[in-house]
Amino acid sequence: MYYRGRGVNQSYSEALRLFRQAADLGDQQAMNNIGVMYSEGQGVPKSDAEASRWYQKATNAGSR
């Protein structure tokens, strides 16, 4: 909801906080979403290396 601003004010920082919480619990989609945020520079400095790290974590966790 925070990532897209659906029903709440859009907040990349809040979206990232919640994605990180979910990723810490093993949520593959959250890991992928964090990768997208780094890939696009949404609320974080754009970093292909960091995006790749998160995409790899999602893959290792079983993401397809």
N, C-alpha and C positions, 0 to 999 in steps of 0.2 A: 504494500500500500504506500509506504513512504517512498519507495523507488520511483513509482509512477505518479504519486500524488493523488491516489484514488481515495476519496473520503477524508483525506488529511492533507495538510500542506506538504508538498514535495520536500524531502530532506534526504540527500544522499548520505549525509553523515549518520542519520538515524537508520537508514536502510543498511548501511555498511555495518553498523553496530549489531543489528539484529541478524544479518547474514553471518557475521563472525560467530555469534552465539550458536546459531544453527550449525555452522560448519564445525565448531568445536564438538558438537554432538554427533557429527558424522553425516550431516545432510549434504548429499552430493549436489543437489541443485543450488544450495547456498554457496558451495565452493565454486561452482561454475559462475554464479552471479557475481561473486567477488572478482573472478577472472575478467568478466565483461567490464566491470567498473574500472579495473586497472587498464584494460585494453583501450577503453574509450576515454579515460581520464575523467570519470564521473565522480566527483567528490574526493578524489585521490589524485596524486600526480600520475600522469600517463606513464605506464611502464610495461613494455612488452615482456620483459623478464619476469616481473611480478605476476602478470597475467598468465604467462606460461606456467609458472609455479603453481598457481591456483587451478588451472585447467588440468595439470598433471595430478594434483591432489584429488580432483574430482574423478579423473580416470582411474586412479589407484583405488578409489573408494567404490568403484563399480559403475561409474557413469558411462553411458553409451553415447 
